[in-house]
């Protein structure tokens, strides 16, 4: 929709606005008439010729609330996102009496045709930028009747924003437009991945969820649960349940079996039972890998704790609540999605680069049982220059300070170090002839930790691993800062990887699906992944450790941001309250805590493109102090403040960098996003009718698509010679309306084979040591 003002539209809007301001329509003191939206039947595919007739059967059409259009269209009240070329609508409207001045209150896109009870009453050329009133002629008015009336509309659009909404009204008393009723159903795509097609809904994600800190004793609680939705002020457990949901898939996802939107004013309840026998002398821990966003947990009617933050794991000690036999587990979730929540790419109105909301449990739920004194965690730090490994166990329990820790480090079957220590003191070990971790040789040592009882027997035992590596930066002969791994310069070459799925949304359909993406990228010659605005299941990072894939880890974004000024001088920060800032840091700290043992992670990225960017210098300094072993890219493509290690510029479609800044020479210069070349693959689009897009417009064919990619790499190779130390190509896969992936959203079509990608990057010198 091209935006322009029309005198008629403005006058009509002023009439409606005036009625709102004085609180009447008609005589003074009357309550204003109100438009009640109700639901429409609609289709995006051209229907049969008689589609506007009252007796037409529309049972196979979709049902949703109006108006229909794209967010940001002037004066729109979006109930359902419509972003395709055409739409056909039908709705029954009840009239208690037929007004003398019966009219349409309509806000429309291009060339809308309106039918009343099967007959054409308006053919509207062009589009509006607001609601307007169109009185029906004498002949058209006679079509209206007391009781049910069918309003049918066909509307199309050719570019820009778009919107359609219409009501039958009394022109003598323009009505009040109430807040729109939001649809309860997300867009239902036909796409599904191969792993989604073969999903075992009774036992999804059966793998151990914390592979870098494993115990033998555990129970997986994924699978069918009961669910119910209530208003958020309701705190009592539901008396009845709405149906079954498959955990760990979010409410809105296809694989959950539900596909329903959670409103900000609602809460989501979960329930399941499980058989369990508490172990004498041991504690029972209930683990949630991720719940979006805020939850309370009840075991056998007892409140055992809660959590706020939707992207990191948490543990509750439920020893006092579990019992022998059947146990009941209930989880209450609130997810407002927007406001100040850290939410990443989720939004209430998906379009463009913003995707379907994700609510509730979206990663594995599981139990484990441990001795009264046990390992809560163990920080593992390394230094490649000396071959040093430092283990710092955190022990929980009454005997924590006096507990004896026995450790063993193995290279394959060979024990290379072992010993004992007392309590949670750091244990520093220097390994002989250490084999260092790198993308070319991702060698991992096995680590075993045991807590010994007073009689010498083993209490707690955990299995882990360590990759010995160090990250840093160094100036080359031309004075450019280069990224280093184990003291050697390495060009970081990787994709922007968002980790979204058409069937699971944020949740990969399986562990094999998760590994498929990494394997493809590894085979394609990438040595790094920028994990974008998402924290993956911990098995993702373990797999990157094992196959040798470096990771730049973004913090999940949210809240409001400042004006986006990129690398311009005198940047501005958004104003955040102390409370919101504290929650941001709490979630950033939790992410680092849960992931810091993974050698694959080489860089933290607190902000992206000014999204929620606030107190930048303080956040950068905090991150550096929290983890001095990794690099800090304070704001990838965002407002640059001189803090951390990296200055990061985004440029689409082809990479570029504004070098003429003396300040930037003190930081590692990277192109943190570029590319985004789109290629639609018929039969593999999230929504074939929507405005699927890529940066720089869409190519005519696959050859042009590859030529654009090749040109981007050529330019990146030139930038590498000029001092650029890393490049991030957008992106691994298509995501909803973004069709700029190297493979389709359902992972069924590789737009460019991995070997061809590898050969091209090697030919251009991308990823080679400078």
C-alpha positions in Angstrom: 0.0 0.0 0.0 1.4 3.3 -1.0 0.6 5.8 1.7 -1.3 9.0 0.9 -4.0 11.1 2.6 -7.5 11.6 1.2 -9.8 14.3 2.2 -12.7 11.9 2.4 -10.8 9.6 4.6 -9.6 12.3 6.9 -13.1 13.8 7.3 -14.5 10.3 8.1 -11.7 9.7 10.6 -12.3 13.0 12.3 -16.0 12.2 12.6 -15.2 8.9 14.4 -12.5 10.6 16.5 -14.9 13.4 17.5 -17.5 10.8 18.6 -14.8 9.2 20.8 -13.7 12.5 22.4 -17.2 13.7 23.4 -18.3 10.2 24.3 -21.4 10.1 22.1 -22.8 9.3 18.7 -26.0 11.2 18.1 -27.5 13.2 20.9 -25.6 14.3 24.0 -25.3 11.8 26.8 -25.9 8.6 24.6 -23.5 5.8 24.8 -21.6 5.5 21.5 -22.4 2.6 19.1 -19.5 0.2 19.0 -18.1 -2.0 16.3 -17.7 -5.6 17.4 -15.2 -7.3 15.1 -16.2 -10.9 15.3 -14.4 -13.5 13.2 -14.2 -13.7 9.4 -13.9 -16.7 7.1 -11.1 -16.1 4.6 -9.0 -17.7 1.9 -5.9 -16.6 0.1 -6.6 -18.9 -2.9 -9.0 -17.8 -5.6 -12.4 -19.4 -4.8 -15.3 -20.6 -7.0 -17.3 -17.9 -8.9 -20.2 -17.9 -6.4 -18.0 -17.3 -3.4 -19.9 -14.2 -2.4 -23.4 -15.9 -2.3 -25.1 -16.6 1.1 -25.4 -20.3 0.3 -21.8 -20.8 -0.7 -20.1 -23.4 1.5 -17.0 -21.8 3.2 -16.4 -24.5 5.7 -12.9 -25.2 4.4 -11.9 -21.5 4.6 -9.7 -20.3 7.5 -11.3 -18.4 10.4 -9.7 -15.4 12.1 -10.3 -12.0 13.5 -10.1 -8.8 11.4 -8.7 -6.5 10.3 -6.3 -8.2 8.0 -3.0 -6.6 7.0 0.6 -5.9 7.9 1.8 -4.1 11.0 2.7 -0.5 10.6 0.0 0.2 7.9 -1.5 3.6 8.9 -4.6 3.5 11.1 -4.7 -0.3 10.9 -6.1 -2.5 13.7 -4.4 -5.8 12.9 -6.2 -8.9 14.1 -4.6 -11.2 11.5 -1.5 -10.7 9.5 -2.3 -10.7 5.8 0.7 -10.1 3.5 -0.2 -11.9 0.3 -1.4 -10.4 -3.0 -5.1 -11.2 -2.6 -7.7 -12.1 0.0 -11.3 -13.2 0.0 -13.5 -12.6 3.1 -16.9 -13.6 4.4 -18.7 -12.7 7.6 -22.3 -12.8 8.9 -23.4 -9.5 10.5 -26.6 -9.2 12.5 -28.8 -6.1 12.2 -31.5 -5.5 14.8 -33.0 -2.9 12.4 -31.9 -1.5 9.1 -30.5 2.0 9.5 -32.0 4.7 7.2 -28.4 5.7 6.3 -26.8 2.3 6.1 -23.1 2.6 5.2 -19.8 0.8 5.1 -17.1 1.8 7.5 -14.1 0.6 5.6 -10.3 0.9 5.4 -9.1 -0.9 2.3 -6.2 -1.7 0.0 -6.2 -1.6 -3.7 -9.4 -2.3 -5.7 -11.7 -3.7 -3.0 -15.0 -5.1 -4.1 -17.7 -5.5 -1.4 -20.9 -7.6 -1.6 -23.9 -7.6 0.6 -26.1 -10.7 0.7 -24.5 -11.8 -2.6 -24.8 -8.5 -4.6 -22.2 -6.0 -5.4 -22.6 -2.8 -3.3 -19.2 -1.1 -3.7 -16.3 -1.3 -6.1 -13.4 0.7 -4.7 -10.5 1.8 -6.7 -7.1 2.5 -5.1 -6.5 2.4 -1.4 -7.1 4.4 1.8 -4.9 5.5 4.6 -7.7 5.5 7.2 -11.2 4.3 7.8 -13.9 6.1 5.8 -17.6 6.0 5.6 -19.4 5.1 2.4 -23.1 5.4 2.4 -24.9 2.8 0.3 -27.2 4.0 -2.5 -30.9 3.5 -2.4 -30.8 0.2 -4.4 -27.9 -1.2 -2.4 -29.5 -0.3 0.9 -32.5 -2.4 0.0 -30.3 -5.5 0.1 -29.9 -5.2 3.9 -32.4 -6.9 6.1 -33.2 -7.4 9.7 -31.3 -10.4 11.1 -28.3 -12.1 9.4 -26.5 -10.3 6.6 -23.6 -11.6 4.6 -20.7 -9.2 4.0 -18.2 -10.5 1.5 -15.1 -8.7 0.3 -12.3 -9.3 -2.3 -9.2 -7.2 -1.9 -5.7 -7.1 -3.5 -2.5 -5.2 -3.1 0.6 -4.8 -5.3 3.2 -3.2 -3.0 4.0 -1.6 0.4 1.8 -2.0 3.5 -1.7 -3.5 3.2 -5.0 -3.6 5.1 -8.6 -4.5 4.8 -11.4 -4.2 7.3 -15.1 -3.3 6.9 -18.3 -3.0 8.9 -22.0 -2.3 8.3 -22.9 0.8 10.3 -25.4 3.7 10.7 -23.8 6.7 9.1 -25.9 8.9 11.3 -24.1 7.5 14.3 -20.5 6.6 13.5 -19.4 3.9 15.9 -16.4 3.5 18.3 -13.7 1.2 17.1 -12.9 -1.2 19.9 -9.4 -2.7 20.3 -9.1 -5.5 17.8 -9.6 -9.1 18.8 -6.3 -10.9 18.2 -6.4 -14.3 16.5 -5.8 -17.3 18.8 -4.2 -19.3 16.0 -0.7 -18.7 14.4 -0.1 -19.0 10.7 -0.2 -22.8 9.9 2.4 -23.6 7.3 2.4 -26.8 5.4 6.2 -27.1 5.9 7.6 -29.9 8.0 11.2 -31.2 8.3 12.1 -34.8 7.7 12.7 -35.2 11.5 9.4 -33.7 12.3 7.7 -36.2 9.9 9.3 -39.1 11.9 8.9 -37.6 15.4 8.1 -40.0 18.2 5.6 -37.9 20.1 5.7 -40.3 23.0 9.4 -39.8 23.5 10.8 -36.7 21.8 14.3 -35.6 22.6 15.3 -38.7 24.6 19.0 -37.8 24.7 20.8 -36.6 27.8 20.3 -32.8 27.8 23.5 -31.7 29.6 26.3 -33.7 27.9 29.2 -31.6 29.3 28.2 -32.6 32.9 26.7 -36.0 32.8 25.3 -38.3 35.5 24.1 -41.8 35.1 21.0 -41.4 37.2 18.3 -39.4 35.4 14.7 -39.5 34.1 13.4 -37.8 30.9 10.0 -36.1 31.3 9.4 -35.1 27.7 6.4 -36.4 25.9 2.6 -35.9 26.2 1.4 -33.5 28.9 -1.9 -32.0 29.6 -2.4 -28.2 29.0 -4.9 -25.5 29.8 -5.0 -21.8 29.1 -6.6 -19.3 31.5 -6.5 -15.6 32.2 -3.2 -14.5 33.9 -4.9 -13.5 37.2 -6.1 -17.1 37.7 -3.7 -18.8 40.2 -5.8 -21.9 41.0 -4.9 -25.1 39.1 -7.5 -25.8 36.4 -10.3 -28.2 37.2 -10.2 -29.4 33.6 -7.7 -29.5 30.8 -7.9 -28.3 27.2 -6.0 -31.2 25.6 -2.6 -32.7 25.1 0.7 -30.9 24.3 3.9 -32.6 23.3 6.8 -31.3 25.5 9.4 -29.9 24.7 7.7 -28.1 21.8 6.2 -24.6 22.3 2.4 -24.1 22.4 2.5 -22.3 19.0 4.5 -25.0 17.1 3.2 -27.7 14.8 5.1 -30.4 16.7 3.4 -29.5 20.0 0.1 -30.7 18.6 -1.6 -27.5 19.6 -0.6 -24.5 17.5 -2.3 -21.8 19.6 -1.2 -18.3 20.4 -0.8 -17.3 24.0 -2.1 -13.8 24.7 -0.1 -11.5 27.0 -3.1 -11.5 29.3 -3.2 -15.3 29.6 -1.2 -18.0 31.4 -0.4 -21.5 30.2 -0.7 -24.5 32.5 1.0 -27.9 32.1 0.3 -31.1 33.9 1.7 -34.6 33.9 2.2 -37.5 36.3 5.3 -39.7 36.6 6.2 -42.8 38.6 9.1 -42.3 40.9 10.7 -43.9 44.0 12.8 -41.5 46.0 16.3 -42.8 46.8 17.2 -42.9 50.5 20.0 -40.5 51.3 19.7 -38.7 48.0 18.2 -35.5 46.7 15.9 -35.2 43.7 16.5 -32.4 41.3 14.0 -31.2 38.7 15.6 -29.6 35.7 14.1 -27.4 33.0 16.4 -26.6 30.0 14.2 -23.6 29.0 10.8 -22.2 29.7 9.6 -19.0 28.0 9.2 -16.8 30.0 8.2 -16.8 33.7 6.9 -19.9 35.5 6.0 -21.4 38.9 6.3 -25.2 39.4 4.2 -27.4 41.7 5.0 -31.0 42.7 2.1 -32.9 44.4 0.5 -29.6 45.2 3.6 -28.0 46.7 5.1 -24.8 45.2 8.7 -25.9 44.7 9.9 -22.7 43.0 9.9 -20.7 39.9 12.1 -19.0 37.3 12.1 -15.8 35.2 13.9 -15.7 31.9 13.0 -17.8 28.8 16.3 -19.0 27.4 18.5 -20.7 30.0 18.3 -23.8 32.2 17.3 -23.9 35.8 17.1 -26.5 38.6 14.7 -27.0 41.5 15.3 -29.2 44.5 12.0 -31.1 44.9 13.2 -33.7 47.5 10.6 -32.6 50.0 7.8 -32.8 47.5 8.3 -36.1 45.7 6.8 -39.3 47.0 6.9 -43.0 46.3 4.6 -44.0 43.5 2.7 -41.5 41.3 3.7 -37.9 41.4 1.9 -34.9 39.8 3.9 -32.1 38.2 2.2 -28.8 37.3 3.9 -25.8 35.6 2.2 -22.3 35.3 3.7 -20.1 32.6 3.3 -16.4 31.8 4.8 -15.1 28.5 4.0 -11.5 27.5 6.5 -11.9 24.5 7.1 -8.1 24.1 7.5 -5.2 26.5 10.8 -5.6 28.3 11.2 -9.3 28.0 14.3 -10.7 26.4 12.7 -12.5 23.5 15.0 -12.5 20.4 13.1 -12.7 17.1 9.7 -13.5 18.6 6.9 -11.0 18.1 3.1 -10.8 18.5 2.8 -9.8 14.8 5.2 -11.8 12.7 6.5 -10.2 9.5 9.8 -9.5 7.8 12.7 -10.4 10.2 10.3 -11.0 13.1 8.9 -14.5 13.7 6.1 -16.4 15.5 6.0 -16.1 19.2 7.2 -19.1 21.4 5.5 -19.7 24.7 6.1 -22.2 27.5 8.4 -25.2 27.8 10.6 -25.4 24.7 13.5 -27.6 25.9 13.8 -30.8 27.8 12.4 -31.4 31.3 14.1 -34.0 33.3 14.8 -35.4 36.8 18.1 -36.5 38.4 19.0 -37.8 41.8 22.2 -37.0 43.7 23.8 -37.6 47.1 23.2 -35.2 49.9 26.5 -33.6 49.0 27.0 -33.2 45.3 28.6 -31.3 42.5 26.4 -28.4 41.4 28.9 -27.5 38.6 32.6 -27.4 37.7 34.2 -24.5 35.9 36.8 -25.6 33.4 39.4 -23.1 32.2 42.4 -23.7 29.9 45.5 -22.0 28.6 47.0 -23.4 25.4 50.4 -21.9 25.7 51.2 -23.9 28.9 48.8 -26.8 28.5 47.1 -25.8 31.7 43.7 -27.0 32.8 42.0 -25.5 35.9 39.0 -27.3 37.5 36.9 -25.3 40.0 34.2 -27.6 41.4 31.1 -26.0 43.1 29.9 -28.4 45.8 26.5 -28.3 47.5 25.7 -29.9 50.8 26.6 -29.9 54.5 30.0 -31.6 53.9 30.9 -29.4 50.9 34.0 -27.8 52.4 35.5 -31.1 53.7 34.5 -33.2 50.7 37.3 -35.0 48.9 37.3 -34.5 45.1 39.0 -37.1 42.9 39.7 -36.2 39.3 41.0 -38.0 36.2 41.8 -36.7 32.8 42.1 -39.1 29.9 43.2 -38.9 26.2 41.2 -41.7 24.8 42.0 -44.7 27.1 45.2 -43.1 28.4 45.1 -41.4 31.8 47.2 -38.2 31.5 46.4 -36.7 34.9 44.7 -37.7 38.1 44.7 -36.6 41.7 42.6 -35.5 44.7 41.7 -32.2 46.3 39.5 -31.0 49.2 36.4 -28.9 48.9 35.8 -26.5 46.0 39.4 -25.2 45.7 40.6 -24.7 42.1 42.6 -27.6 40.8 45.4 -26.6 38.4 46.9 -29.3 36.2 49.6 -29.0 33.5 49.2 -31.6 30.9 52.3 -33.0 29.2 52.5 -32.4 25.5 48.9 -31.1 25.3 46.9 -31.6 22.1 45.1 -28.4 21.4 41.5 -27.9 20.3 40.9 -26.2 16.9 38.5 -26.5 14.0 41.0 -28.6 12.2 41.7 -30.9 15.2 38.9 -30.6 17.7 40.5 -32.9 20.3 38.7 -33.3 23.6 40.1 -34.8 26.8 37.6 -36.8 28.9 37.3 -35.6 32.5 35.8 -37.6 35.4 35.0 -36.1 38.8 34.1 -38.0 41.9 33.1 -36.9 45.4 34.4 -39.5 47.9 32.5 -40.4 51.1 34.2 -40.6 54.4 34.7 -44.3 54.0 36.4 -43.8 50.6 33.4 -44.9 48.6 32.1 -42.8 45.7 29.3 -40.4 46.4 28.6 -38.2 43.4 30.2 -38.9 40.0 30.0 -36.7 36.8 31.6 -37.1 33.4 32.8 -34.1 31.4 35.4 -33.2 28.9 37.9 -30.3 28.1 39.2 -28.8 24.9 42.5 -26.9 25.5 42.5 -23.7 23.6 43.0 -19.9 24.0 41.4 -17.1 22.0 42.8 -13.6 21.5 43.9 -11.0 19.0 47.2 -9.8 17.5 48.3 -7.1 15.0 49.6 -8.4 11.7 52.5 -6.8 9.7 50.2 -4.1 8.3 49.0 -3.2 11.8 45.6 -4.7 11.5 44.1 -6.6 14.4 43.5 -10.3 13.7 41.6 -12.9 15.7 43.7 -15.7 17.1 43.2 -19.3 18.2 46.0 -20.8 20.3 48.2 -17.8 19.3 47.7 -18.3 15.6 45.8 -15.8 13.4 42.6 -17.2 11.9 40.0 -15.6 9.8 36.5 -16.3 11.3 34.2 -17.3 8.4 30.7 -18.4 9.3 26.9 -18.0 8.7 24.3 -16.1 10.7 22.5 -19.0 12.3 19.1 -18.4 13.8 18.1 -21.9 14.7 14.5 -21.7 13.8 12.4 -24.6 12.4 9.0 -24.6 10.6 7.6 -27.4 12.7 9.4 -26.8 16.1 9.9 -23.0 15.9 12.8 -22.4 18.4 13.0 -26.1 19.3 14.8 -28.4 16.8 12.6 -31.4 16.0 15.4 -33.7 17.1 19.0 -34.0 18.1 19.7 -35.4 14.6 18.1 -32.3 13.0 20.3 -30.0 15.1 23.4 -31.9 14.1 22.4 -31.8 10.4 22.8 -28.0 10.2 26.2 -28.1 11.9 27.4 -30.9 9.6 26.3 -29.0 6.5 28.1 -25.9 7.6 31.3 -27.8 8.5 31.3 -29.5 5.1 30.8 -26.2 3.4 34.1 -24.9 4.8 32.8 -22.6 7.5 34.9 -22.5 10.7 32.5 -20.4 12.8 28.8 -20.0 13.5 27.3 -16.8 14.8 24.4 -18.1 16.9 22.0 -15.2 16.4 19.7 -13.9 19.2 19.1 -17.5 20.5 20.5 -19.9 23.1 20.4 -23.4 21.7 20.0 -26.7 23.7 23.3 -27.5 25.3 23.7 -30.5 23.0 24.3 -28.0 20.2 27.4 -26.6 21.8 28.7 -30.1 22.8 28.4 -31.1 19.1 30.3 -28.0 18.0 32.9 -28.9 20.5 33.3 -32.3 19.0 33.3 -31.4 15.3 35.4 -28.2 15.7 33.0 -25.3 15.0 33.8 -22.0 16.7 30.7 -20.1 17.9 30.0 -16.4 18.4 27.2 -16.4 21.0 24.6 -13.6 20.9 22.7 -12.6 24.0 19.0 -12.8 23.5 17.6 -9.3 22.8 14.5 -7.5 24.0 13.2 -4.2 25.3 13.4 -0.9 23.6 16.6 0.5 21.8 18.1 3.8 20.9 18.2 5.4 17.5 20.4 3.2 15.3 23.5 5.2 14.4 25.8 2.2 13.6 29.5 3.3 13.7 28.8 7.1 13.8 30.5 9.1 16.6 28.6 10.2 19.7 26.3 7.1 20.0 23.2 7.1 22.2 22.0 4.4 24.6 18.4 3.6 25.4 17.2 4.4 28.9 16.5 1.3 30.9 15.4 1.2 34.5 17.7 -0.3 37.1 15.2 -3.2 37.5 15.2 -4.0 33.8 18.9 -3.7 33.5 19.4 -6.0 36.4 17.2 -8.6 34.8 19.2 -8.3 31.5 22.5 -8.9 33.3 21.0 -11.8 35.3 20.0 -13.5 32.0 23.3 -12.7 30.4 25.1 -14.1 33.4 23.0 -17.3 33.3 23.8 -17.8 29.7 27.5 -17.5 30.3 27.4 -19.8 33.3 25.6 -22.5 31.4 27.9 -22.3 28.4 31.3 -21.1 29.5 32.9 -24.6 29.6 32.4 -25.1 25.9 35.7 -24.5 24.0 33.7 -23.8 20.8 32.5 -20.5 22.1 35.1 -17.9 21.4 33.1 -14.6 21.5 30.2 -13.1 23.4 27.9 -10.6 21.6 25.8 -8.7 24.1 23.8 -6.5 21.6 22.8 -6.7 18.0 21.9 -3.6 15.8 20.9 -1.4 18.7 18.1 -3.8 19.7 17.6 -3.1 23.4 21.1 -1.5 23.5 21.6 0.3 26.8 24.4 1.1 29.2 26.7 -0.3 26.6 30.0 0.5 28.2 28.9 -0.9 31.6 27.6 -4.1 29.9 30.9 -4.5 27.9 33.1 -4.0 31.0 30.8 -6.4 33.0 31.1 -9.1 30.3 34.9 -8.7 30.0 35.2 -9.1 33.8 32.7 -12.0 33.9 34.7 -14.0 31.4 38.2 -12.6 30.6 39.0 -15.8 28.6 36.9 -14.8 25.6 36.5 -11.8 23.2 33.7 -9.3 23.5 31.9 -8.0 20.4 29.8 -5.4 22.3 27.2 -4.6 19.6 27.2 -6.5 16.3 26.1 -3.9 13.7 24.9 -1.7 16.5 25.9 1.6 17.9 29.6 1.3 18.5 31.0 2.3 21.9 34.8 1.9 22.5 34.5 -1.1 24.7 35.4 -4.8 24.3 37.6 -6.1 21.4 35.6 -5.7 18.2 34.1 -3.1 15.9 31.3 -4.8 13.9 29.6 -3.4 10.8 26.6 -4.8 8.9 26.2 -4.2 5.2 23.6 -5.7 2.8 23.6 -7.3 0.3 27.4 -7.2 -0.5 30.0 -6.8 2.4 31.6 -3.4 3.0 33.3 -1.6 5.8 33.7 2.2 6.5 37.4 2.2 7.1 37.9 6.0 7.4 37.7 6.0 11.2 40.9 6.3 13.2 39.1 5.1 16.3 38.2 1.8 14.7 41.9 0.9 14.2 42.2 0.1 17.9 39.7 -2.8 17.5 39.3 -6.0 15.5 37.3 -5.0 12.5 34.6 -7.5 11.3 31.6 -7.6 8.9 29.2 -9.2 11.3 26.4 -9.5 8.7 26.2 -9.4 4.9 24.7 -11.3 2.0 21.1 -12.3 2.6 20.7 -13.3 -1.1 17.2 -14.8 -1.5 16.1 -17.6 -3.7 12.5 -19.0 -3.5 12.1 -22.7 -3.9 8.6 -23.7 -4.8 7.1 -26.2 -2.5 9.4 -25.3 0.3 8.1 -21.8 1.3 6.7 -21.0 4.8 3.8 -19.1 3.1 3.9 -19.2 -0.7 1.4 -16.3 -0.8 3.3 -13.8 1.3 5.9 -11.3 0.2 8.9 -13.7 0.5 12.1 -11.7 0.3 15.9 -11.5 0.3 18.3 -8.5 0.5 18.8 -6.7 -2.8 15.7 -8.1 -4.4 15.2 -11.6 -5.7 17.3 -13.1 -8.6 15.7 -14.4 -11.8 17.1 -17.9 -11.3 19.6 -20.1 -9.4 22.5 -19.1 -11.6 22.0 -15.4 -10.7 21.6 -16.3 -7.1 25.0 -18.1 -7.1 26.6 -15.3 -9.0 25.5 -12.9 -6.3 26.9 -15.1 -3.6 30.1 -15.4 -5.5 30.4 -11.6 -5.8 29.9 -11.2 -2.1 32.7 -13.6 -1.4 35.0 -11.9 -3.8 34.4 -8.6 -2.0 34.9 -10.2 1.4 38.2 -11.6 0.1 39.3 -8.0 -0.8 38.1 -6.8 2.6 40.2 -9.5 4.3 43.3 -8.0 2.7 42.4 -4.6 4.0 42.1 -5.6 7.6 38.7 -7.3 8.1 39.2 -10.2 10.4 35.8 -12.0 10.1 32.8 -12.3 7.9 29.3 -13.5 8.7 27.0 -14.5 5.8 23.2 -14.3 6.2 22.1 -17.1 6.6 22.0 -20.8 7.2 18.4 -21.4 6.3 15.3 -19.6 5.2 13.2 -18.5 8.2 9.5 -17.9 7.7 9.2 -15.0 5.1 13.0 -14.7 4.8 14.1 -16.8 1.9 17.8 -15.9 2.1 19.1 -19.2 3.5 21.7 -21.5 2.0 19.0 -24.1 2.4 15.2 -24.1 2.6 13.4 -23.7 6.0 12.4 -27.4 6.0 16.0 -28.4 5.3 14.9 -30.5 2.3 16.7 -28.5 -0.4 20.3 -27.3 -0.3 20.4 -24.2 -2.5 24.2 -24.5 -2.8 25.8 -27.9 -2.1 28.3 -27.9 0.7 31.2 -28.9 -1.5 30.6 -26.0 -3.9 30.5 -23.6 -1.0 33.8 -24.9 0.3 35.5 -24.8 -3.1 34.4 -21.2 -3.6 35.6 -19.9 -0.3 38.9 -21.7 -0.6 39.4 -20.2 -4.1 38.7 -16.7 -2.7 41.1 -17.3 0.2 38.2 -16.9 2.7 38.9 -18.4 6.1 42.6 -18.9 5.4 45.2 -17.4 7.7 46.1 -13.9 6.5 
